[in-house]
Amino acid sequence: MILIIYTTAYRKGSDMFARVANTMYEEIKQRYTGEIICRGIFGKKNLTELFCVITEQDKQIDEYHFIGHSGMYGPMYGTTAYPEQYSPYELRKLVIPFSANAKAYFHCCRSARWFAPFFSEQFKVETFGYYWYTTFSSDKKKYKRVRNNSESVYAAGCIGKKSHGLIGSLKKYSKLLDMELMLSFKPREEIADTTYNKVADLYDKVFQDIKIRKDEWNWICKHFPEGKNIAVADIGCGNGALLKEIAPRIKVGMGFDTSANIIESAIKLNKDNSNISFQLINGPSLPIEEQSIDLIISLLSFRYLDWDPLMEEIKRVLKPDGKILIIDMVTVPAKWHEFPMLLKSKISQYVQRFINPIFYKNLTQLVTDPAWNNMLKHNPIRSEHEMKWYLESRFPNKKVEKINIGWNSCILAFDSGNIESIKDINLTYP
C-alpha cells in the first residue's frame, strides 16, 4: 500500500497541503494498482494510531509520503498554539510496517538536513527530503505560482527570500527557476556517535568556569530559588561547571549527560563537592525518585533533548512547587528593532574577548574541530519559533526571554514557574 499523510492544523497552508495530497493521490493512481490511503493528520498521536492499525491488519507500506511543515528535527503536528513533534527517542520506539523495498518521502522544509538521514538509518528504508524550504507550485519542475483552485499543486524545495534573501526571491518569481530535486538517503549500518565524547577534553578546557557565560549566569542567579535546602538536577550537565558553581548554594545536585567522557570530566571537576554527583543516561529517563527535586536546569542543552518524553519525566521528579530553568541557543536573524540589544551583546562579547583571551582561544579550537562539527550535524540547532512555541504552549502565561542576540542566532531563557501549571498534551486532541 501507499500512505499519503498531510497535516491539517499546524500553521497556515493546511488547505494547500490537502491539495498537494490530492494531486499526489491522482498521479499515483496512474502507476500503482494497490491500496492508496490519503489522510489528514492532526497530531502525532493520530499518526501513531494509524501505523498501529496498518500493522494489526498485516499490511505493509511500499511508499510513505508526508506533506506539511517541518522543524530541524522533522515533521510538525498539532497547532502552533500547541506544537508536536516526534523526538528521536519516540521515533526509535515507533513501529512502521514498511515492506522490504519501501521508500519514504518528506515533502517539507529542510527535511534533508537531519531528519531524512536519521529516518533512513532508523527504519532501514531509502528516504527522500528537501534541503531548502518548500513552496507551493502548479508545476513540479519549475516554480509557478498557484492561481486557481482547479490547478494541480506540488510542494517542493525552492530557494527564496527566507533562504537566499532578495536575490533568492527574484530568482524564485522569475519563473525560470528549477525546483529542487529531492535528496536521497540510503540506510547505513554504522551508527554515528552523536554525543560529546570526541570533544569532551576540548569542551572541558573551555568551560572550567561557567561564569564566563556572563548573560546566562546572571539570568540563572536572578531566577534561582531562595534558600540552600534544595535539590537540583542539571540535564545535559556537560563538564559539571554549573553544578560546581552552585554547589555551596544547594543541598544536593545531580548532573546527567549522554556522554561518558564528559561525565568523567564532570566528576573530576567536582571532586571536592560531596553534595554533587553525576550519572550517564541514555534517553529521556531520569534515575530520580518521584517529586524529589526542587529545580531542574538545562543550560545550552535543551535543543538536543527528547522534549515530550523528557517533559513527562520532569513532571514526575519535580516537587509540586518545583520549576525548570532553560537557557539555550536558537537560530533566528536579528530584527531591526533588536539592533540596540545586538550592539550591546557584540560590545560585551568583544570586551570578554579582551579580558579572557585564553577562553576564546580554547573556544575557537573547540568549534573548529571536525569532531565538533560532526556532532552538530547529528544534533542540529533549533529555530527560535520551534523552542518558543513549544515552551510557551506547555506553560501558558510564561514567556521566553532573549538575553543575548547575534546576527543569526540568539540565547533564549525560560522560567517555567510552578510545574503544576503545565498543560496536558491530551487536552489538544479533538
C-alpha positions in Angstrom: 0.0 0.0 0.0 1.0 3.7 -0.4 0.3 6.1 2.5 -0.1 9.8 2.0 -0.2 12.0 5.1 -0.7 15.7 5.4 -1.2 18.0 8.4 -4.5 19.8 8.9 -3.9 22.4 11.7 -0.3 23.2 12.3 0.3 26.7 11.0 -1.0 28.2 7.7 -1.1 26.3 4.5 -3.2 23.3 5.6 -5.7 23.8 2.7 -2.8 23.7 0.2 -1.3 20.6 1.9 -4.7 18.9 1.2 -4.5 19.9 -2.4 -0.9 18.7 -2.8 -2.0 15.3 -1.3 -4.9 15.1 -3.7 -2.7 15.9 -6.7 -0.3 13.2 -5.5 -3.1 10.7 -5.0 -4.4 11.2 -8.5 -0.9 10.8 -10.1 -0.1 7.7 -8.0 -3.3 6.1 -9.1 -1.9 6.2 -12.7 1.0 4.0 -11.8 0.0 2.0 -8.7 -2.7 -0.7 -8.6 -2.6 -1.4 -4.9 -4.3 0.3 -2.0 -3.7 4.1 -1.5 -4.6 5.8 1.7 -4.6 9.6 1.7 -5.4 11.1 5.1 -5.2 14.4 7.0 -3.5 14.2 10.4 -4.0 16.5 13.4 -1.5 15.2 16.0 1.3 12.6 16.2 -1.0 10.5 18.4 -3.3 10.1 15.4 -0.4 9.0 13.1 0.9 6.6 15.7 -2.6 5.0 15.9 -2.8 4.8 12.1 0.5 2.9 12.0 -0.8 0.5 14.6 -3.9 -0.2 12.7 -2.0 -0.9 9.5 0.3 -3.2 11.4 -2.6 -5.0 13.0 -4.2 -5.5 9.6 -1.0 -7.2 8.5 -0.4 -4.6 5.7 2.9 -3.2 4.5 3.7 0.3 3.3 5.6 0.4 -0.1 5.7 4.2 -0.1 5.2 6.8 2.7 4.6 10.4 1.8 4.4 13.2 4.4 3.2 16.7 3.4 3.4 19.6 5.8 5.6 21.8 7.9 8.8 20.7 9.5 11.4 21.8 12.0 15.0 20.8 12.1 14.0 17.5 13.8 11.4 16.6 11.3 7.6 17.0 10.7 5.5 19.1 12.9 1.9 18.2 14.1 -0.8 19.7 16.3 -1.0 23.5 16.1 1.3 26.4 16.7 -0.6 27.0 19.9 0.5 23.6 21.0 3.1 22.1 18.6 4.0 18.5 18.5 7.0 16.6 17.0 8.3 13.1 17.3 11.6 13.2 19.3 14.5 11.0 18.2 13.6 8.7 21.2 9.9 8.4 20.1 11.0 7.7 16.5 13.2 4.9 17.7 10.2 3.4 19.6 7.8 3.9 16.7 6.8 0.8 14.6 6.1 1.5 10.9 5.3 -1.6 8.8 7.4 -0.9 5.8 7.8 -3.5 3.0 11.2 -4.8 2.0 11.9 -2.2 -0.6 9.9 0.6 0.8 10.7 4.3 0.3 9.7 7.3 2.4 9.3 10.9 1.1 9.1 14.0 3.2 7.7 16.9 1.3 8.6 19.5 3.9 11.1 22.2 4.7 14.7 21.2 5.4 13.9 17.5 5.8 17.1 16.5 4.1 19.4 18.2 6.6 19.0 15.9 9.6 15.7 14.1 9.5 15.8 12.1 6.3 19.3 10.6 7.0 18.1 9.8 10.6 14.8 8.3 9.4 16.6 6.2 6.8 19.0 4.7 9.3 16.3 4.1 11.9 13.8 2.4 9.6 16.2 0.9 7.1 14.4 2.4 4.1 15.5 4.8 1.4 14.4 8.2 2.4 14.0 11.5 0.4 13.8 15.1 1.6 14.5 18.7 0.6 17.4 20.8 1.7 15.8 24.2 1.2 12.4 25.5 2.4 9.4 24.2 0.4 6.9 26.2 -1.6 3.7 25.5 -3.5 3.8 25.4 -7.2 1.4 24.5 -10.0 4.4 23.0 -11.9 6.5 20.2 -10.5 9.7 21.1 -12.4 9.8 24.9 -12.3 8.3 27.3 -9.8 4.9 28.6 -11.0 2.5 30.4 -8.6 -0.8 28.6 -7.9 -3.5 30.9 -9.2 -6.8 29.0 -9.0 -8.5 26.1 -7.3 -8.6 23.8 -10.3 -4.8 23.6 -10.8 -2.6 20.7 -9.6 -0.4 21.7 -6.6 3.0 20.4 -5.7 5.2 21.1 -2.6 8.9 21.2 -3.4 12.1 22.7 -2.3 12.9 26.1 -3.7 15.3 28.9 -2.9 13.6 32.2 -1.9 13.8 35.2 0.3 14.0 33.2 3.5 17.0 31.2 2.4 18.7 33.4 -0.1 17.4 36.9 0.6 16.2 39.4 -2.1 18.3 37.7 -4.8 16.7 34.3 -4.0 13.2 35.9 -4.1 13.9 37.4 -7.5 15.1 34.1 -8.9 12.0 32.3 -7.5 9.5 34.7 -9.1 11.3 34.9 -12.4 9.5 31.7 -13.4 12.9 30.4 -14.7 13.9 28.6 -11.5 14.1 24.9 -11.4 12.5 23.2 -8.4 14.9 21.4 -6.1 15.3 17.7 -6.7 14.7 15.5 -3.6 17.9 14.2 -2.0 18.1 10.5 -1.4 19.5 8.8 1.7 20.0 5.1 2.0 20.4 3.3 5.3 23.9 2.9 6.7 25.0 0.1 9.0 27.3 2.1 11.2 25.9 4.2 14.0 27.5 7.6 14.5 28.5 8.8 17.9 26.2 11.8 18.4 27.4 12.7 21.9 30.2 15.0 23.1 32.5 12.0 23.6 35.1 13.1 21.0 35.2 16.7 22.0 34.9 16.2 25.8 38.5 17.3 26.5 38.2 20.4 24.4 34.8 21.3 25.9 36.2 20.9 29.4 39.1 23.3 28.7 36.6 25.9 27.5 34.1 25.8 30.4 36.1 25.4 33.5 34.3 28.5 34.9 30.6 28.7 33.9 30.5 32.4 34.8 32.3 33.1 31.6 28.8 32.8 30.1 28.0 36.1 31.8 24.5 36.7 30.4 23.4 33.1 31.1 25.0 33.1 34.6 23.3 36.4 35.6 19.9 35.1 34.4 20.3 31.9 36.4 21.2 33.8 39.5 18.2 36.1 39.1 15.8 33.1 38.8 17.4 30.8 41.3 15.2 29.7 44.2 15.9 31.2 47.6 17.3 29.1 50.4 20.0 26.4 50.5 17.9 23.3 51.3 17.1 22.5 47.7 17.8 19.6 45.3 18.9 20.4 41.8 19.1 18.3 38.7 21.2 19.5 35.7 20.1 17.8 32.5 22.8 17.9 29.8 25.3 18.9 32.6 28.4 18.9 30.4 31.6 19.0 32.4 29.7 19.9 35.6 30.9 23.6 35.7 27.4 24.9 36.6 26.9 22.5 39.5 30.4 23.2 40.7 29.5 26.9 40.9 26.1 26.4 42.7 27.3 23.6 45.0 27.6 25.9 48.1 24.1 27.2 47.5 22.2 23.8 47.4 21.7 20.7 49.5 22.3 18.3 46.7 23.0 18.4 42.9 22.8 15.7 40.3 24.1 16.0 36.8 23.0 13.9 33.8 24.5 13.6 30.4 24.7 11.1 27.5 28.5 11.4 27.0 30.6 9.1 29.1 33.7 11.1 28.5 32.2 14.3 29.6 30.7 12.7 32.7 34.3 11.8 33.7 35.3 15.4 33.3 32.4 16.5 35.5 33.4 14.1 38.2 37.0 15.4 38.2 35.9 19.0 38.2 33.6 18.4 41.3 35.9 16.0 43.2 35.8 18.4 46.2 32.0 18.7 46.3 30.5 15.9 48.2 26.9 17.1 47.6 27.3 16.8 43.8 27.0 13.6 41.8 26.9 12.7 38.1 25.3 9.8 36.1 25.4 8.7 32.5 21.9 8.4 30.9 20.6 7.0 27.6 17.4 8.6 26.6 14.7 10.6 28.4 14.7 8.6 31.6 15.9 10.2 34.9 17.1 7.9 37.7 15.4 10.1 40.3 12.6 9.5 42.8 9.2 11.0 42.3 8.7 14.5 43.5 12.2 14.8 45.0 13.7 17.7 43.0 13.1 21.5 43.6 14.8 22.8 40.4 15.8 21.4 37.0 18.2 23.3 34.9 19.1 22.8 31.2 21.9 25.1 30.1 22.6 25.1 26.4 21.5 21.5 26.0 17.7 21.6 25.7 17.8 21.6 21.9 19.4 18.1 22.0 16.8 16.6 24.3 13.7 14.5 23.6 11.2 17.2 24.5 7.9 15.5 25.2 9.2 12.2 26.8 11.6 14.3 28.9 8.9 16.7 30.0 6.9 13.7 31.3 9.9 12.7 33.4 10.4 16.3 34.6 6.8 16.4 35.7 7.4 13.1 37.6 10.5 14.1 39.5 9.8 17.7 40.4 8.1 18.6 43.6 4.7 20.3 43.2 6.2 23.7 43.6 9.3 22.9 41.6 10.3 24.5 38.3 12.6 24.4 35.2 15.1 26.9 34.1 16.0 26.5 30.4 18.7 28.6 28.6 19.6 27.7 25.0 20.8 29.0 21.7 18.5 29.1 18.7 18.8 30.3 15.1 17.0 33.5 14.0 18.1 36.6 12.1 18.3 39.7 14.2 15.4 42.1 13.6 15.7 45.9 13.1 14.1 46.7 16.5 16.7 44.4 18.2 19.7 46.2 16.9 20.3 48.1 20.2 20.4 44.8 22.1 22.5 43.3 19.3 25.0 46.1 19.6 25.1 45.7 23.4 25.7 41.9 23.0 28.5 42.5 20.5 30.3 45.1 22.6 30.1 42.7 25.6 31.4 39.9 23.5 34.5 41.9 22.4 35.1 43.1 25.9 35.1 39.5 27.1 37.5 38.5 24.3 39.9 41.2 25.6 39.5 40.2 29.2 39.6 36.4 28.6 41.8 35.7 25.6 42.5 32.1 26.7 38.8 31.3 26.8 38.2 32.5 23.3 41.3 30.7 22.1 40.0 27.4 23.6 36.5 28.2 22.2 37.9 28.6 18.7 39.8 25.4 19.0 36.5 23.6 20.0 34.2 25.0 17.4 36.7 24.5 14.5 37.4 20.9 15.4 36.0 18.4 12.8 34.5 16.2 15.6 32.6 19.2 16.9 31.1 19.9 13.5 30.2 16.2 13.1 28.5 16.3 16.5 26.4 19.3 15.4 25.5 17.6 12.2 23.7 14.9 14.2 22.3 17.4 16.8 21.1 20.5 14.8 20.3 23.7 16.4 16.6 24.6 16.7 14.8 27.6 15.1 13.6 30.3 17.6 9.9 29.7 16.9 10.2 25.9 17.5 11.5 26.4 21.0 9.4 29.4 21.8 6.1 27.9 20.7 6.9 24.6 22.5 7.8 26.1 25.9 5.1 28.8 25.9 2.4 26.3 24.9 3.4 23.8 27.7 3.4 26.6 30.3 0.6 29.2 29.5 1.3 32.8 30.5 5.0 32.1 30.8 7.2 33.9 28.2 10.6 33.1 26.7 13.2 35.9 27.1 16.0 36.9 24.8 19.1 37.6 26.8 21.7 37.8 24.1 21.5 38.4 20.4 23.8 37.7 17.4 23.4 38.3 13.7 21.8 34.9 13.0 21.2 33.4 16.5 20.2 34.4 20.0 20.1 33.0 23.5 16.7 32.3 24.9 15.9 31.9 28.6 12.7 30.4 30.1 11.5 30.1 33.7 8.5 27.6 33.8 7.3 28.7 37.2 5.3 26.1 39.2 5.4 22.8 37.4 1.8 22.2 38.2 0.9 24.9 35.7 2.0 22.6 32.8 -0.7 22.0 30.2 -1.5 18.3 29.4 -0.8 17.3 25.8 -4.1 15.2 25.7 -6.1 18.4 26.0 -5.2 19.4 22.4 -6.8 16.4 20.7 -10.3 16.8 19.3 
